[in-house]
Amino acid sequence: MGGSIRVPIDTSIPILMLTAETGTELEKSALEEKVDYFLAKPASKEEITLRVEHLLSVREAKEREEEES
């Protein structure tokens, strides 16, 4: 990756990191920067689709909760 991981400040945007690089340090760094999911290649199309769907459903649930309060 060759640098630091930067995640947008807007935490309502779900972040899925798909990378060819592996290693516990990279994964730890990504999670510390609030990446929601860290996937190493090769990842199946089905897994990526399921994770994106999950991230979007979590975001929608948070938005509904905020609207109700």
Beta strands, then each sheet from edge to edge (+ up, - down):
strand 1: 16-19
strand 2: 37-40
sheet 1: 1+ 2+
end
